[in-house]
Amino acid sequence: MLLFQSMLHELWHAARALLHPHLKTADLQRHISHAAVAVVPIRALAERHRKSVLSHLLELPPEDRYLRFGYAAQDSQIERYAEGLDFVKDKVFGIFDRRLRLIAVAHLAYSQDSHFETCAEFGVSVLSHARSRGLGSKLFARAQVHATNDRISLMFIHALSENTAMLKIARRAGATVEREGSESDAYLRLPAPSMHTRMSEIIDDQIADTDYRLKVQAKQFWEILADVQEVRRLTQDAQSKVSP
Ligand SMILES: CC(C)(COP(=O)(O)OP(=O)(O)OC[C@H]1O[C@@H](n2cnc3c(N)ncnc32)[C@H](O)[C@@H]1OP(=O)(O)O)[C@@H](O)C(=O)NCCC(=O)NCCS
């Protein structure tokens, strides 16, 4: 399975790199080998993931809830937020671990105001054990490509000024950051969609779907194996009680 995944990763990067017409073969090879290690399948989430999103957000400790929502969100407020997520109008992205637990979630919320219909706000959270591995940056990049393809012209991030990691991600992507005391707003202007952004999103979606299916199968396999082992253990226990 690992081999299959790494082959997919390589294919994904090869396809991406091939979209750059001026890339030389050596560059292409370097691109493939370097990026194959760095692929993180990011899945577009749907209604059926609502509960998992809620569980993910409820796992955040108070200080992270404060950074994520701008206030010390209580469980009931997080529940309302998760219930109100619109998976059709907005876009929600997630990164799953091997046990299909959501370790990172990003929400690209489209403006409700018709005057700002080409604007979207980005919010993200990564569980503490999975931080500083680039997941926040990758979710941001994924949302950026999606927003571009959806003809969003401005991506907006509201963050506390103390949120070094979030502001670093936004600045690195080219956003302008305006600080107003303890709060900061970051604005990222997006280009028009191109062949590259469209292909990139199609490929990302395919990779994420395949990765997810493999993880579902692997999880089912391990569950069946655990059941078989449990039956074997019970049988052995029963036999040892019968035979002196
Ligand atoms: C902000 C957040 C999403 C970043 O996630 P992440 O997966 O750690 O992000 P990345 O790994 O892509 O890191 C981005 C950069 O910030 C740096 N960084 C990470 N945590 C940091 C911290 N606590 N202080 C300073 N820099 C930090 C990383 O080193 C990285 O910089 P580098 O690439 O130069 O090394 C995560 O910290 C989080 O979930 N915080 C709580 C919720 C939140 O603040 N959401 C954002 C507001 S919407």
The ligand as a MOL file (V3000), in Angstrom:
LIG
                    3D

  0  0  0     0  0            999 V3000
M  V30 BEGIN CTAB
M  V30 COUNTS 48 50 0 0 0
M  V30 BEGIN ATOM
M  V30 1 C -1.8220 28.2960 13.2090 0
M  V30 2 C -1.7370 26.8050 12.9930 0
M  V30 3 C -2.8840 26.3540 12.1040 0
M  V30 4 C -0.3980 26.4950 12.2750 0
M  V30 5 O -0.3720 25.1250 11.9570 0
M  V30 6 P 0.9860 24.3570 11.6370 0
M  V30 7 O 0.6210 23.0670 10.9950 0
M  V30 8 O 1.8460 24.2920 12.8410 0
M  V30 9 O 1.6440 25.3440 10.5720 0
M  V30 10 P 2.9750 25.1080 9.7530 0
M  V30 11 O 3.6410 23.8480 10.2040 0
M  V30 12 O 2.6530 25.2480 8.3260 0
M  V30 13 O 3.8700 26.2980 10.2810 0
M  V30 14 C 3.8740 27.5580 9.7010 0
M  V30 15 C 5.0660 28.3300 10.2080 0
M  V30 16 O 4.8060 28.8000 11.5330 0
M  V30 17 C 5.8300 28.3640 12.4150 0
M  V30 18 N 5.2340 28.0950 13.7030 0
M  V30 19 C 4.4490 27.0670 14.0620 0
M  V30 20 N 4.0650 27.2020 15.3300 0
M  V30 21 C 4.6280 28.3380 15.7900 0
M  V30 22 C 4.6030 29.0210 17.0300 0
M  V30 23 N 3.9100 28.5420 18.0590 0
M  V30 24 N 5.3040 30.1770 17.1300 0
M  V30 25 C 6.0070 30.6510 16.1010 0
M  V30 26 N 6.0620 30.0580 14.8930 0
M  V30 27 C 5.3780 28.9130 14.7450 0
M  V30 28 C 6.3850 27.1110 11.7700 0
M  V30 29 O 7.6860 26.8320 12.2150 0
M  V30 30 C 6.3200 27.4650 10.3060 0
M  V30 31 O 7.3940 28.2780 9.9290 0
M  V30 32 P 8.5980 27.6640 9.0440 0
M  V30 33 O 7.9490 27.0210 7.8460 0
M  V30 34 O 9.4320 28.8470 8.7120 0
M  V30 35 O 9.2530 26.6490 9.9170 0
M  V30 36 C -1.7500 25.9960 14.3300 0
M  V30 37 O -0.7540 26.5240 15.1600 0
M  V30 38 C -3.0880 26.0460 15.0500 0
M  V30 39 O -3.9650 25.2240 14.7900 0
M  V30 40 N -3.2600 26.9920 15.9840 0
M  V30 41 C -4.5180 27.1210 16.7470 0
M  V30 42 C -5.6490 27.6740 15.8820 0
M  V30 43 C -5.2160 28.9140 15.1230 0
M  V30 44 O -4.4260 29.7190 15.6090 0
M  V30 45 N -5.7630 29.0880 13.9260 0
M  V30 46 C -5.4350 30.2310 13.0870 0
M  V30 47 C -6.4290 31.3250 13.2120 0
M  V30 48 S -7.7120 31.1170 12.0940 0
M  V30 END ATOM
M  V30 BEGIN BOND
M  V30 1 1 1 2
M  V30 2 1 2 3
M  V30 3 1 2 4
M  V30 4 1 2 36
M  V30 5 1 4 5
M  V30 6 1 5 6
M  V30 7 2 6 7
M  V30 8 1 6 8
M  V30 9 1 6 9
M  V30 10 1 9 10
M  V30 11 2 10 11
M  V30 12 1 10 12
M  V30 13 1 10 13
M  V30 14 1 13 14
M  V30 15 1 14 15
M  V30 16 1 15 16
M  V30 17 1 15 30
M  V30 18 1 16 17
M  V30 19 1 17 18
M  V30 20 1 17 28
M  V30 21 1 18 19
M  V30 22 1 18 27
M  V30 23 2 19 20
M  V30 24 1 20 21
M  V30 25 1 21 22
M  V30 26 2 21 27
M  V30 27 1 22 23
M  V30 28 2 22 24
M  V30 29 1 24 25
M  V30 30 2 25 26
M  V30 31 1 26 27
M  V30 32 1 28 29
M  V30 33 1 28 30
M  V30 34 1 30 31
M  V30 35 1 31 32
M  V30 36 2 32 33
M  V30 37 1 32 34
M  V30 38 1 32 35
M  V30 39 1 36 37
M  V30 40 1 36 38
M  V30 41 2 38 39
M  V30 42 1 38 40
M  V30 43 1 40 41
M  V30 44 1 41 42
M  V30 45 1 42 43
M  V30 46 2 43 44
M  V30 47 1 43 45
M  V30 48 1 45 46
M  V30 49 1 46 47
M  V30 50 1 47 48
M  V30 END BOND
M  V30 END CTAB
M  END
